[in-house]
Amino acid sequence: MDILRYAAFTTDPEGGNPAGVVLDATGLDDAAMLAVAAELGYAETAFLTQGRNGAAGGRDYDVRYFSPKVEVPFCGHATIATAVALAERTGPGALLFRTRAGEVPVDVEAESDGALRATLTSVEPRVDPVSEEDVAEALRLLRWSGDDLDPALPPRIAYAGARHLVLAAATRGRLAELAYDFEGLAAYMEARELVTLQLVWREDAATFHVRDPFPVGGIVEDPATGAAAAAFGAYLRELGLAGGGGGTVLTLHQGEDLGRPGVLRVELREGDRRVRVSGTAVVIPG
């Protein structure tokens, strides 16, 4: 079994979000995949088996994602990393990933500098309300107060393959200071089937800084979170905060507070509820 290591949403191996990639997981059961993910210690590792129906010109795969503690239905950064790894071996083009959340098309293109950029198209998203009691409990576990929230970006639960509670900080300083109750927040999230909290700060209408606590996966913080980025794009559109006209492109900066900066591009297209998230990925040497 060949375990590849990539950093997603960056061109620097020291930036972005590290992901494990196993391009041929044939014969591995759940326990074996979880053991590999736990030993690697990254937020997620993707495990592929070749698809059976010849979609995407034979470039279709069944994909499962494991954190060091649990399987998750979908992972954006590991999808980007996996798509780049495949493109490096078989060339750019269209791919189709069958995940526990549904089918996720991915397109890989070579940029002018030779870097490969992968763009995933999310499953159908949705945005749900969250009770005041649940918000208050999340704030208590984060050690935030109600005054720390931006009233222009109200709390919601957003989904684009995985569930995320969106909370917007009123200041960049509040977002930078993250020290939460790890066990308490993990239990809170497990009870509500949340994968991460999507903590955001709005720099301007199209630029956001984000952080994602991930205690349910055994990780204090996910450095760059593609699934949450897709969910956040759906959240902004649902609230009418993503602009209009012929589509919107958002830039999300993540990982800066961890010393692993990454950039996620989120695209909302007119007439298509799905959300597109794109980024580069690079091999982690060693």
C-alpha positions, 0 to 999 in steps of 0.5 A: 500500500502506497500512502501519498502525502499532499498539502492542499490549497497551497503550492508550499508543502509547509502551507495548506492542509496536509492530506493522506492519499491512498490511490488503491485501497482495494482489500482494506476494511474500515479498521485498516483504513482508520488505522492508516489515518490514525498513524498518519495523523492528518485531518483526513486521508482519502482511500480510493477504489476504481469505479465500476461503471466507466463514468468520466472515461474510466476516471471514476472512483469510490472514495472514503475519508477517514480522520484519525478517529472517525470516517467523515462523509466528505472531505474537500481538501483530501479531494483536491489533494487526491485529484492532483495526485491522479492528474500527476499520474494520468493527466489533467481532465475530468474525474468523478468521485463517489463519496458517502455524501454523493457524487462529486465531479472534479476537474483538474487543469494545468495553470500557466506556471505548470501547477495543477488546480483542482475544482470540485463541485459539491453535492446539493447544499442546504442551509438550516436554522440553529436554535438560540440555545445551541448557539449559546452552548457553542459560544460557551464551549468556544469561550466566546460571548454574544458580543463576539459575533457579527450580527450581519452574518447570523449563525446557521448550519450549512451543508455541502457534503458535511454539516458545519455550524457557521459562526461569524466573528465581529473582529479579526482579533476574536478569530485569531484567539482560539482556545476552546473546550476540546472534549466539551465541543467534541461531545456537542458536535457529535450530538448534532452530527457536525463535522467542524465549526466554520468560524469566519471573519469578513474582510470585505464582500468577497474575502473571508478569513476562516478557522475550523475546529475539528475535535470530533476527528481528533484534531484541534483545528483543520488548517484548510477545509474545502467541505466547509468552504462549499457549505459557507458559499451556500450559506452566503447565497442563502442569506443573499450576501454573495452578490448577484448577477452572473455568479460570484467568486469568493476568496477564503484565507485559512491556516494563517493562525496555524502557520500553514496559510492556504487559499480556497476559491469558492465559486457560485454559478447562476442557475446551479445551487451546487458550490465549486471549490478550487485549489492547488496541491503539492507533494509533502516530501519525506 
